[in-house]
Amino acid sequence: MPPAAPAQAIDTRTRSRILAAATNRFAAFGYRRTGMAEIARQAGVAAGTLYRYFDSKEEIFRAVIRDLHDGWLARAHDALRPPGTAVERLGRLAQASVEFYRNNSLINSVFRRDDEIIFAPLIEELHEQLLRDNVGLMSKVIRDGIREGNLRAVDPERAAFILFMAGDVLSNQTHYPYGEVLPLYADIVMTGLLPRGDAGGPKEGSHGHARRPPRR
């Protein structure tokens, strides 16, 4: 007979099955309309088994969001790892976000602050965490671009915050598919981050102000 799988491996598989079932239930029915019994049924385990791994539905929900967010951070780092200019790397990050959130509606509900889907008391806490981590990723790329001379000298954290929040709003509007308008959005905002001469705008004077045309 083949050796039995270690208890730890079985526990890991069971926990993963529970989280996968919970992710599907939360995404389809929301936090309020999902119960522990439904999660157990979809995971194929006894209701009492859930409490061996999680103390409450809130703890399961936190674990689901944490796993999704960890998955996004791993995907984001993969997108940023290959060499390229800051603009190219930010473009890859934006495209990766489109693909990731298209397939993970639950975490997108956190960005939308959708209290029909998300456990309401956790909305601001979860949104703040996602905002902080994503702005941190983008600000590092912007800082690299400034150091390399590919981007003009702006406050990296504030620039990243503006880029992220604008993209967040754009991704949740319903007039145009996000994937279709993303290239235009990227072109508009990235042009604003390029050095003035590269952006086709007015040259900056020694104090950072646009030079005025000579009087006739």
C-alpha positions as CSV (number, residue, x, y, z in Angstrom):
1,M,0.0,0.0,0.0
2,P,1.3,3.5,-0.7
3,P,2.2,5.5,2.4
4,A,-0.6,7.7,3.8
5,A,-0.3,11.4,3.3
6,P,1.0,13.3,6.3
7,A,-1.7,14.8,8.5
8,Q,-0.3,18.3,7.8
9,A,-0.7,17.8,4.0
10,I,-4.3,16.6,4.6
11,D,-5.0,19.6,6.8
12,T,-3.5,22.0,4.1
13,R,-5.7,20.4,1.4
14,T,-8.8,20.6,3.6
15,R,-8.1,24.3,4.5
16,S,-7.6,25.1,0.8
17,R,-10.9,23.4,-0.1
18,I,-12.7,25.4,2.6
19,L,-11.2,28.7,1.4
20,A,-12.0,27.9,-2.3
21,A,-15.6,27.1,-1.4
22,A,-15.9,30.2,0.8
23,T,-14.5,32.4,-2.1
24,N,-17.1,31.1,-4.5
25,R,-19.9,31.5,-1.9
26,F,-18.9,35.1,-0.9
27,A,-18.5,36.1,-4.5
28,A,-21.9,34.7,-5.6
29,F,-24.0,35.5,-2.5
30,G,-22.1,38.1,-0.5
31,Y,-21.0,37.9,3.1
32,R,-24.4,38.3,4.8
33,R,-26.1,35.6,2.7
34,T,-23.3,33.1,3.2
35,G,-23.4,30.8,6.2
36,M,-20.9,28.4,7.7
37,A,-23.2,25.5,6.7
38,E,-23.2,26.5,3.1
39,I,-19.4,26.8,3.0
40,A,-19.1,23.4,4.6
41,R,-21.5,21.8,2.2
42,Q,-19.7,23.3,-0.9
43,A,-16.3,22.3,0.5
44,G,-17.6,18.7,1.1
45,V,-16.8,18.7,4.8
46,A,-18.8,18.5,8.0
47,A,-19.9,21.8,9.5
48,G,-18.0,21.0,12.7
49,T,-14.8,20.5,10.6
50,L,-14.8,24.2,9.7
51,Y,-14.3,25.2,13.3
52,R,-11.1,23.1,13.5
53,Y,-9.6,25.6,11.0
54,F,-11.5,28.8,11.6
55,D,-13.3,30.3,14.6
56,S,-15.9,32.3,12.7
57,K,-17.2,33.3,9.3
58,E,-15.4,36.6,9.7
59,E,-12.1,34.7,10.1
60,I,-12.8,32.7,7.0
61,F,-13.6,35.9,5.1
62,R,-10.4,37.6,6.2
63,A,-8.4,34.5,5.1
64,V,-10.1,34.5,1.7
65,I,-9.3,38.2,1.1
66,R,-5.7,37.7,2.4
67,D,-5.1,34.8,0.0
68,L,-6.5,36.8,-2.9
69,H,-4.5,39.8,-2.0
70,D,-1.3,37.7,-1.7
71,G,-2.1,36.3,-5.1
72,W,-2.3,39.7,-6.6
73,L,0.9,40.9,-5.0
74,A,2.7,37.9,-6.4
75,R,1.2,38.6,-9.8
76,A,2.2,42.3,-9.5
77,H,5.8,41.5,-8.7
78,D,5.9,39.1,-11.6
79,A,4.7,41.9,-13.9
80,L,7.3,44.4,-12.5
81,R,10.3,42.0,-12.5
82,P,11.3,42.1,-16.2
83,P,13.5,45.1,-17.2
84,G,12.0,48.2,-18.8
85,T,11.4,51.8,-18.3
86,A,9.2,53.0,-15.5
87,V,6.4,53.7,-18.0
88,E,6.7,50.2,-19.4
89,R,6.6,48.6,-16.0
90,L,3.6,50.6,-14.9
91,G,1.9,49.6,-18.1
92,R,2.5,45.9,-17.4
93,L,1.3,46.4,-13.9
94,A,-2.0,48.0,-15.1
95,Q,-2.5,45.2,-17.6
96,A,-1.9,42.5,-15.0
97,S,-4.4,44.2,-12.7
98,V,-7.1,44.1,-15.5
99,E,-6.5,40.4,-15.9
100,F,-6.4,39.6,-12.2
101,Y,-9.5,41.5,-11.1
102,R,-11.4,40.2,-14.1
103,N,-11.0,36.8,-12.7
104,N,-11.4,37.8,-9.0
105,S,-14.6,39.7,-8.6
106,L,-14.6,39.3,-4.8
107,I,-11.4,41.4,-4.2
108,N,-12.7,44.0,-6.7
109,S,-15.8,44.3,-4.5
110,V,-13.4,45.6,-1.8
111,F,-12.3,48.4,-4.1
112,R,-15.9,49.2,-4.8
113,R,-16.7,49.2,-1.1
114,D,-19.7,46.9,-2.0
115,D,-21.4,46.2,1.3
116,E,-23.7,43.8,-0.3
117,I,-20.7,41.5,-0.9
118,I,-18.2,42.5,1.7
119,F,-18.6,42.3,5.5
120,A,-19.4,45.9,6.1
121,P,-17.3,46.5,9.3
122,L,-14.2,45.4,7.3
123,I,-14.7,47.4,4.2
124,E,-12.6,50.4,5.2
125,E,-9.9,48.3,6.8
126,L,-9.6,46.0,3.7
127,H,-9.8,48.9,1.3
128,E,-7.0,50.8,3.1
129,Q,-4.7,47.7,3.1
130,L,-5.2,47.2,-0.7
131,L,-4.7,50.9,-1.3
132,R,-1.6,51.1,0.8
133,D,0.1,48.0,-0.8
134,N,-0.7,49.0,-4.4
135,V,0.4,52.6,-3.9
136,G,3.6,51.3,-2.4
137,L,4.3,49.1,-5.4
138,M,3.6,52.0,-7.9
139,S,5.6,54.6,-5.9
140,K,8.7,52.4,-6.0
141,V,8.5,52.2,-9.8
142,I,7.9,56.0,-10.1
143,R,10.9,56.6,-7.8
144,D,13.0,54.4,-10.1
145,G,11.8,56.3,-13.1
146,I,12.7,59.7,-11.5
147,R,16.2,58.4,-10.6
148,E,16.8,57.1,-14.1
149,G,15.5,60.4,-15.7
150,N,12.5,58.8,-17.4
151,L,10.0,60.5,-15.2
152,R,10.0,64.1,-14.0
153,A,10.6,64.9,-10.3
154,V,7.2,64.5,-8.5
155,D,6.3,63.2,-5.1
156,P,6.3,59.4,-5.8
157,E,3.7,58.5,-3.1
158,R,1.2,61.2,-4.2
159,A,1.7,60.4,-7.9
160,A,1.1,56.7,-7.2
161,F,-2.0,57.5,-5.1
162,I,-3.4,59.7,-7.9
163,L,-2.7,57.0,-10.5
164,F,-4.2,54.3,-8.4
165,M,-7.3,56.1,-7.4
166,A,-8.0,57.3,-10.9
167,G,-7.6,53.8,-12.3
168,D,-9.8,52.4,-9.5
169,V,-12.6,54.8,-10.4
170,L,-12.1,54.0,-14.1
171,S,-12.2,50.3,-13.6
172,N,-15.6,50.5,-11.8
173,Q,-17.4,52.7,-14.3
174,T,-19.8,51.0,-16.7
175,H,-19.8,53.2,-19.8
176,Y,-16.7,51.6,-21.4
177,P,-14.9,48.3,-20.8
178,Y,-11.9,48.9,-18.7
179,G,-9.6,46.9,-20.9
180,E,-10.5,49.1,-23.9
181,V,-10.0,52.5,-22.2
182,L,-7.0,51.5,-20.2
183,P,-4.5,52.3,-23.0
184,L,-5.9,55.8,-23.4
185,Y,-5.9,56.4,-19.7
186,A,-2.3,55.2,-19.5
187,D,-1.3,57.5,-22.4
188,I,-2.9,60.5,-20.7
189,V,-1.5,60.0,-17.3
190,M,1.9,58.8,-18.3
191,T,2.4,61.8,-20.6
192,G,1.9,63.9,-17.5
193,L,4.7,62.1,-15.7
194,L,7.3,62.4,-18.5
195,P,9.9,65.1,-18.3
196,R,8.4,68.3,-19.8
197,G,10.5,68.2,-23.0
198,D,9.6,64.6,-23.7
199,A,5.9,65.2,-23.1
200,G,5.7,67.8,-25.7
201,G,4.7,70.5,-23.2
202,P,6.3,73.7,-22.2
203,K,9.9,73.6,-21.0
204,E,10.4,74.3,-17.3
205,G,12.4,77.3,-16.2
206,S,15.0,77.1,-13.4
207,H,12.3,77.3,-10.7
208,G,10.1,74.7,-12.2
209,H,7.7,77.1,-13.8
210,A,6.8,77.1,-17.5
211,R,8.7,79.7,-19.5
212,R,6.5,82.5,-20.8
213,P,6.6,83.3,-24.5
214,P,8.5,86.5,-25.4
215,R,6.5,89.6,-25.7
216,R,6.1,90.9,-29.2
